[in-house]
Amino acid sequence: MVVAVASVKGGTGKTTVVYGLAWLFAEEGKRVLAADLDPQGNLTVALCSPDGLPEEAASLRLFQRRPVHPYPVHNCLHLLW
């Protein structure tokens, strides 16, 4: 299953919806890959502890055509940041 949440308008709750769905599916044992491509990185901040934040944004690495690796948040939940 693939779930995508997108909108060009800000303030519509995209990050909140993705955060909730990601944890819900992960707790059910489904493998989840959440991609935080927003330059503000609010999903990353919500999912990761301050000490465990990835070093560099995935959106920057993708733009530069460099490899992107999922960052483990939970045993079933990984994050592209």
C-alpha positions as CSV (number, residue, x, y, z in Angstrom):
1,M,0.0,0.0,0.0
2,V,1.2,3.5,-0.8
3,V,-0.2,6.5,1.0
4,A,0.7,10.0,-0.2
5,V,-0.3,13.3,1.6
6,A,0.3,16.4,-0.5
7,S,-1.0,19.9,-0.8
8,V,0.6,23.1,-2.1
9,K,-1.2,25.2,0.6
10,G,0.5,25.5,3.9
11,G,-1.3,25.0,7.2
12,T,-3.5,22.2,6.1
13,G,-2.3,19.6,8.6
14,K,-0.2,17.4,6.2
15,T,2.6,16.9,8.8
16,T,0.1,16.0,11.6
17,V,-1.7,13.5,9.3
18,V,1.5,11.9,8.2
19,Y,2.8,11.7,11.8
20,G,-0.3,10.0,13.0
21,L,-0.6,7.6,10.1
22,A,3.1,6.7,10.2
23,W,2.9,5.7,13.9
24,L,-0.4,3.9,13.5
25,F,0.8,1.8,10.7
26,A,4.2,1.1,12.4
27,E,2.5,0.0,15.6
28,E,0.4,-2.4,13.5
29,G,3.6,-3.9,12.3
30,K,3.5,-2.5,8.8
31,R,6.7,-1.2,7.3
32,V,6.6,2.6,6.9
33,L,8.9,4.9,5.1
34,A,7.9,8.6,5.8
35,A,9.5,11.2,3.6
36,D,10.0,14.7,5.0
37,L,10.7,16.8,1.9
38,D,9.6,20.0,3.5
39,P,12.6,22.3,4.1
40,Q,11.3,23.2,7.5
41,G,11.7,19.5,8.5
42,N,8.8,19.5,11.0
43,L,8.0,15.8,10.5
44,T,11.6,14.9,11.3
45,V,11.5,17.0,14.5
46,A,8.3,15.3,15.5
47,L,9.5,11.8,14.9
48,C,13.1,12.0,16.1
49,S,14.6,12.9,19.5
50,P,16.8,16.0,19.4
51,D,19.9,13.9,19.9
52,G,18.9,11.5,17.0
53,L,18.3,13.9,14.2
54,P,19.8,12.9,10.9
55,E,22.8,15.0,9.8
56,E,21.6,16.2,6.4
57,A,18.2,16.6,4.7
58,A,17.2,14.0,2.2
59,S,15.7,16.7,0.0
60,L,19.1,18.3,-0.3
61,R,20.8,15.0,-1.1
62,L,18.1,14.2,-3.7
63,F,18.5,17.6,-5.3
64,Q,22.3,17.0,-5.6
65,R,21.6,13.5,-7.0
66,R,23.4,11.8,-4.0
67,P,22.2,8.6,-2.4
68,V,19.5,8.9,0.3
69,H,19.3,6.3,3.1
70,P,16.4,5.8,5.4
71,Y,16.9,6.8,9.0
72,P,15.5,4.3,11.5
73,V,12.9,5.8,14.0
74,H,11.2,2.6,15.1
75,N,11.6,-1.1,14.2
76,C,8.9,-0.6,11.5
77,L,9.3,3.1,10.8
78,H,12.0,4.8,8.8
79,L,12.3,8.4,7.8
80,L,13.7,10.1,4.7
81,W,14.7,13.6,5.9
